[in-house]
């Protein structure tokens, strides 16, 4: 608004100056000179600032010129009208040119504003730098990627955006690729303001002057692939773990054809990994299991999980028992997209179980034999115990009889001895000699 007022003030001043000049030269000096050349100054200014409206300035100055010429001592001539016509024509031409220029500038400004908004609001990070690798443009997506605001990096060295560990490599890569007009899919890490490292895939274009040789700047658009790289790393680790797994692991599409197998799975069945890709799962089934394959496949799709023992067939035709586990793989919308299965050969387990069964049967036989022997020994012991008890009872009876006999015999002898003592005492009293020597 202030600029518009200044322009109007300058234009009015120029018009007034031209009117005064006309009056001074025509009335004061009374001379005939080509002073109307000064009229082109306000006309040109009006044309530059107000485009086609400059014709009104030319008309006003022409009228003033005619009136002052009419009032002056000199008569109005054809030159007077010719000059006025030229002024109006010049005003029209300048106004027309200025109008086209203004429209062009307006379109250019709109285009520039549109491009500015397009760049600034683009989802992809965009950065622009000059031939000296000084940053000149920086959009909002790049602010989000790097953590810096545009004001923090505009005019700074491009290298500040790269991690120190890969800074030289990144700059060498950019210098090398800038030799071409365009360069695509360059993976260059960006150092976040907080210290994190973001990985981006860059596509860039060099902008040259009209001569096609002088480099003006380089614009680069990136795609943040940090999460993708992390996912790829996790996938790589997962693939490594799958490849190192002691179990065979494979995936199949919903048509029952292999789309991935690990080395253990291939070795287990005597194939190379590429031999089975695209082949139906039933190629590894025994004739008995092939008959049940449609039913099993339907059960997996219905329940989403199935586990059981199957007889697998190797490439050479030999077979082996295995435990198969199959699970349905679904996407984030819970739609089935594939089947993943694990295969664990149990030949050694079956052999171990057979050996264990044989040992168990042998032990059971030994136990039965020993049990039979113990039964025989037990019966013999029982007989010996019974015989011993019978002998003890017989001995007890004999001892009882012997005790009765002993008591009877010992009691009589004691009474005889007592009587002998009494007889000896009576004889002693009678003064006679003892009769018994007891």
Residue pairs with C-beta under 8 A, 6 or more apart in sequence:
7 45
7 49
10 45
11 42
11 45
11 46
11 49
11 57
14 41
14 42
14 45
15 42
15 57
15 60
15 61
17 38
18 38
18 39
18 41
18 42
18 61
18 64
19 61
19 64
19 68
21 35
21 38
22 35
22 36
22 64
22 65
22 68
23 68
25 31
25 33
25 35
26 68
26 69
26 72
26 74
27 68
27 71
27 72
30 72
30 73
32 74
36 65
36 83
36 87
39 58
39 61
39 65
39 87
40 87
40 90
42 57
42 61
43 54
43 57
43 58
43 61
43 87
43 90
43 91
43 94
44 54
44 94
46 53
46 54
46 56
46 57
46 58
46 91
46 95
47 54
47 91
47 94
47 95
47 97
47 98
48 94
48 98
49 98
50 95
50 98
51 95
51 96
51 98
51 99
51 102
52 92
52 95
52 96
52 98
52 99
53 95
54 91
54 92
54 94
54 95
54 98
55 88
55 91
55 92
55 95
57 91
58 87
58 88
58 90
58 91
58 92
59 88
59 91
61 87
62 83
62 84
62 87
62 88
65 80
65 83
65 84
65 87
66 76
66 80
66 81
66 84
69 76
69 80
70 76
119 126
119 137
119 139
120 139
120 140
121 139
121 140
122 139
122 141
122 221
123 141
124 141
124 221
124 222
124 223
125 139
125 141
125 142
125 144
125 145
125 146
125 200
125 221
125 222
125 224
126 137
126 138
126 139
126 141
126 142
126 219
126 220
126 221
126 222
127 135
127 137
127 138
127 139
127 142
127 158
127 161
127 219
127 220
127 222
128 135
128 136
128 137
128 138
128 217
128 218
128 219
128 220
129 135
129 136
129 158
129 217
129 218
129 220
130 136
130 216
130 217
130 218
131 215
131 216
131 217
131 218
133 157
133 158
133 159
133 171
133 174
134 155
134 156
134 157
134 158
135 153
135 154
135 155
135 156
135 157
135 158
135 161
136 154
136 155
136 217
137 150
137 154
137 219
138 148
138 150
138 153
138 154
139 150
142 222
143 149
143 150
145 190
145 192
145 198
145 200
145 222
145 224
146 153
146 161
146 190
146 191
146 192
146 193
146 198
147 192
147 193
147 194
148 161
148 193
153 160
153 161
158 171
158 174
159 167
159 170
159 171
160 191
161 190
161 191
162 170
162 171
162 188
162 189
162 190
162 191
163 189
163 191
163 197
164 191
166 189
170 188
170 189
173 186
173 188
174 186
174 188
177 183
177 186
177 204
178 204
178 206
178 215
178 218
180 206
181 205
181 206
181 208
182 203
182 204
182 205
182 206
183 202
183 203
183 204
184 203
184 204
185 201
185 202
185 203
186 201
186 202
186 203
186 204
187 199
187 200
187 201
187 202
187 225
188 200
188 202
188 222
189 197
189 198
189 199
189 200
190 197
190 198
190 199
190 200
190 222
191 197
191 198
192 198
197 226
198 224
198 226
199 224
199 225
199 226
199 229
200 222
200 223
200 224
200 225
200 226
201 222
201 223
201 225
202 220
202 221
202 222
202 223
203 220
203 221
203 222
204 218
204 219
204 220
204 221
205 218
205 219
205 220
206 215
206 217
206 218
207 215
207 216
207 217
207 218
207 219
208 214
208 215
208 216
209 216
242 249
242 262
243 262
243 263
243 264
245 262
245 264
246 264
247 264
247 342
247 343
247 344
248 261
248 262
248 264
248 265
248 266
248 268
248 269
248 342
248 343
248 344
248 345
249 261
249 262
249 264
249 265
249 340
249 341
249 342
249 343
250 258
250 260
250 261
250 262
250 265
250 276
250 340
250 341
250 343
251 258
251 259
251 260
251 261
251 329
251 338
251 339
251 340
251 341
252 258
252 259
252 281
252 338
252 339
252 341
253 259
253 338
253 339
254 301
254 336
254 337
254 338
254 339
256 280
256 281
256 282
256 297
256 339
257 278
257 279
257 280
257 281
258 276
258 277
258 278
258 279
258 280
258 281
259 277
259 278
259 338
260 277
261 273
261 276
261 277
262 273
263 273
265 276
265 343
266 272
266 273
266 275
266 276
268 312
268 322
268 343
268 345
269 276
269 284
269 312
269 313
269 314
269 315
270 314
270 315
270 316
271 315
275 315
276 283
281 293
281 297
282 290
282 293
284 312
284 313
285 293
285 310
285 311
285 312
285 313
286 310
286 311
286 312
286 313
286 319
288 311
289 296
289 310
289 311
296 306
299 306
300 306
300 326
300 328
300 339
301 328
301 336
304 327
304 328
304 336
305 325
305 326
305 327
305 328
306 324
306 325
306 326
307 323
307 324
307 325
307 326
308 323
308 324
309 321
309 322
309 323
309 324
309 346
310 321
310 322
310 324
311 319
311 320
311 321
311 322
312 319
312 320
312 321
312 322
312 343
312 345
313 319
314 320
320 345
320 347
321 345
321 346
321 347
321 350
322 343
322 344
322 345
322 346
323 343
323 344
323 346
324 341
324 342
324 343
325 341
325 342
326 339
326 340
326 341
327 339
327 340
327 341
328 336
328 338
328 339
329 336
329 337
329 338
329 339
329 340
330 336
330 337
331 337
417 438
420 435
420 436
420 438
421 436
421 438
423 435
423 436
424 434
424 435
424 436
424 438
427 433
427 434
427 435
428 434
